Amino acid sequence: MAKTRPKRTAPQQGERTKQSGTTENLWWTLLERGIDYVDDLGTVTLSAMSIVTVLGLFGLTHGTIIDPWVSLLRRWLGLGAVLIPLILAAGAVALVRHRQGTGLGMNWSRVIALEICIVGGLGLLSVLDGMRLPRAELGYGGGLIGWGVSILIEDLLGPILRTMLLAAILLIFGIYGLQGVWGSLKHGLEYLRRKEPR
């Protein structure tokens, strides 16, 4: 004789709230535990993106995601696309340092100065490449961003002043912005030297 399952009755009102409270507590517990690992997940993601982007830029890897990504970077940034893996790696380092409880110790005005330096550098790369739009679209020089910045400044100031201004932007903002980077690197090297076993 086959066993029959006991019929399950619908939960009463008090049982329903108890079950939903348990489910709600489970979700909150999972969310709280997941938040602890967001920095780790971000670090791994940014590091992987940085490595894969470098490999894609040098033509060492291909795929349905990496090929359009590399094409996008080259088209818009030209030779400046090589900076993207460095920026992604810097983000990963920032997350690691945040997880350890130490900050980067970098001034935001220096970060903005580096961004202005990069835009000026893209414009100067386009000038050195001959300011041809078809070449910029193919990813030469400073890409479309560099070409756009250069053409805008050229329309306002003319070609000679444009080149001088872009070179000055690259030099002045680069020196100011990189002082913070060199300071952070120097601080990091001193920290590693203190940690060495003697």
VMD Tcl script that draws the C-alpha trace (Angstrom):
set ca {
  {0.00 0.00 0.00}
  {1.39 3.35 -1.05}
  {2.00 5.97 1.56}
  {-0.01 9.11 1.20}
  {1.40 12.48 2.04}
  {-0.36 14.36 4.74}
  {-2.34 17.25 3.37}
  {-0.75 20.57 4.08}
  {-3.08 23.23 5.31}
  {-2.69 26.91 4.55}
  {-0.75 28.76 7.24}
  {-2.74 30.80 9.67}
  {-2.26 34.59 9.94}
  {0.32 34.42 12.75}
  {2.33 31.76 10.93}
  {2.39 33.86 7.74}
  {3.95 36.88 9.42}
  {6.46 34.65 11.19}
  {7.52 33.05 7.88}
  {7.76 36.38 6.03}
  {9.75 37.85 8.92}
  {12.20 34.96 8.67}
  {12.55 35.47 4.91}
  {13.02 39.19 5.41}
  {15.68 38.59 8.04}
  {17.44 36.20 5.67}
  {17.57 38.85 2.93}
  {18.88 41.49 5.31}
  {21.53 39.10 6.60}
  {22.64 38.26 3.05}
  {22.73 41.96 2.15}
  {24.78 42.87 5.21}
  {27.26 40.08 4.55}
  {27.46 40.94 0.85}
  {28.31 44.56 1.60}
  {31.44 43.37 3.41}
  {32.75 41.99 0.12}
  {31.87 44.86 -2.25}
  {35.40 46.28 -2.02}
  {36.90 42.88 -2.80}
  {34.57 42.35 -5.75}
  {35.36 45.83 -7.06}
  {39.11 45.24 -6.70}
  {38.99 41.95 -8.60}
  {36.74 43.43 -11.30}
  {38.90 46.53 -11.87}
  {42.10 44.47 -11.87}
  {40.69 41.99 -14.39}
  {39.40 44.81 -16.60}
  {42.81 46.48 -16.48}
  {44.67 43.31 -17.48}
  {42.22 42.35 -20.22}
  {42.26 45.91 -21.60}
  {46.07 45.88 -21.81}
  {45.99 42.53 -23.59}
  {43.30 43.79 -25.97}
  {45.14 47.03 -26.76}
  {48.26 45.07 -27.71}
  {46.23 42.61 -29.78}
  {47.00 39.63 -27.56}
  {43.37 38.74 -26.90}
  {40.09 39.00 -28.78}
  {36.45 38.38 -27.99}
  {32.90 39.63 -28.34}
  {33.30 42.03 -25.42}
  {36.96 43.03 -25.59}
  {37.08 43.88 -29.31}
  {34.28 46.50 -29.19}
  {35.73 47.84 -25.91}
  {39.20 48.31 -27.43}
  {37.71 49.83 -30.60}
  {35.72 52.29 -28.50}
  {38.80 53.31 -26.51}
  {40.98 53.70 -29.59}
  {38.36 55.66 -31.52}
  {37.67 58.17 -28.78}
  {41.09 58.38 -27.09}
  {43.54 57.38 -29.82}
  {46.96 56.72 -28.33}
  {45.59 57.93 -24.99}
  {43.71 54.62 -24.69}
  {46.79 53.18 -22.96}
  {45.91 55.33 -19.94}
  {42.65 53.47 -19.30}
  {44.31 50.32 -17.86}
  {46.40 52.54 -15.59}
  {43.28 54.33 -14.36}
  {41.50 51.02 -13.76}
  {44.53 49.70 -11.85}
  {44.63 52.91 -9.78}
  {40.98 52.32 -8.89}
  {41.81 48.78 -7.77}
  {44.67 50.08 -5.61}
  {42.35 52.70 -4.10}
  {39.84 49.98 -3.15}
  {42.57 47.84 -1.58}
  {43.82 50.78 0.46}
  {40.25 51.63 1.49}
  {39.76 48.04 2.66}
  {42.98 48.28 4.70}
  {41.77 51.50 6.29}
  {44.35 53.75 4.65}
  {43.48 56.40 2.12}
  {45.36 57.34 -1.01}
  {46.38 60.66 0.49}
  {45.76 62.34 -2.85}
  {44.42 65.83 -3.28}
  {41.37 66.17 -5.57}
  {42.79 69.29 -7.19}
  {45.73 67.18 -8.37}
  {43.36 64.55 -9.78}
  {41.49 67.23 -11.72}
  {44.82 68.66 -12.91}
  {45.79 65.22 -14.24}
  {42.48 64.98 -16.09}
  {43.05 68.40 -17.69}
  {46.60 67.29 -18.55}
  {45.24 64.18 -20.27}
  {42.76 66.22 -22.34}
  {45.55 68.62 -23.32}
  {47.78 65.67 -24.20}
  {45.08 64.15 -26.42}
  {44.72 67.47 -28.22}
  {48.48 67.73 -28.71}
  {48.62 64.16 -30.06}
  {46.01 65.12 -32.65}
  {48.03 68.19 -33.64}
  {51.16 66.07 -34.03}
  {49.18 63.59 -36.13}
  {48.17 66.29 -38.59}
  {44.62 67.11 -37.46}
  {42.90 64.77 -39.93}
  {39.43 63.60 -38.90}
  {39.55 60.26 -40.78}
  {42.75 59.33 -38.93}
  {41.21 60.42 -35.61}
  {38.20 58.18 -36.29}
  {40.58 55.26 -36.87}
  {42.19 55.84 -33.47}
  {45.36 57.70 -34.41}
  {46.68 60.73 -32.58}
  {44.40 61.73 -29.72}
  {41.30 60.11 -31.19}
  {38.04 61.96 -31.61}
  {38.32 63.66 -28.23}
  {41.77 65.03 -28.99}
  {40.70 66.11 -32.47}
  {37.61 67.86 -31.06}
  {39.58 69.70 -28.38}
  {42.21 70.77 -30.92}
  {39.73 71.97 -33.51}
  {37.79 73.94 -30.89}
  {40.91 75.73 -29.63}
  {42.14 76.28 -33.20}
  {38.85 77.97 -34.12}
  {39.25 80.32 -31.14}
  {43.01 81.04 -31.21}
  {44.46 79.85 -34.50}
  {46.88 76.98 -35.14}
  {50.05 78.43 -33.58}
  {48.47 79.57 -30.32}
  {46.51 76.31 -30.18}
  {49.70 74.26 -30.19}
  {51.36 76.50 -27.62}
  {48.30 76.39 -25.34}
  {47.98 72.60 -25.54}
  {51.69 72.17 -24.77}
  {51.40 74.57 -21.82}
  {48.33 72.72 -20.49}
  {50.16 69.41 -20.77}
  {53.26 70.73 -19.03}
  {51.76 72.88 -16.26}
  {48.86 70.64 -15.25}
  {51.00 67.53 -15.70}
  {53.68 68.78 -13.31}
  {51.13 69.89 -10.73}
  {49.07 66.69 -10.97}
  {51.99 64.29 -10.95}
  {53.43 65.78 -7.75}
  {50.59 64.05 -5.92}
  {51.25 60.76 -7.70}
  {54.96 60.88 -6.95}
  {54.17 61.74 -3.34}
  {51.84 58.73 -3.06}
  {54.42 56.43 -4.67}
  {57.14 57.72 -2.38}
  {54.88 57.20 0.65}
  {54.06 53.65 -0.51}
  {57.73 52.77 -1.05}
  {58.63 54.10 2.40}
  {55.82 52.00 3.90}
  {57.13 48.87 2.14}
  {60.68 49.60 3.27}
  {59.54 49.86 6.90}
  {57.70 46.52 6.59}
  {60.80 44.65 5.33}
  {62.17 42.10 7.80}
  {65.61 43.04 9.01}
}
mol new
graphics top color blue
foreach p $ca { graphics top sphere $p radius 0.5 }
foreach p [lrange $ca 0 end-1] q [lrange $ca 1 end] { graphics top cylinder $p $q radius 0.2 }
display resetview
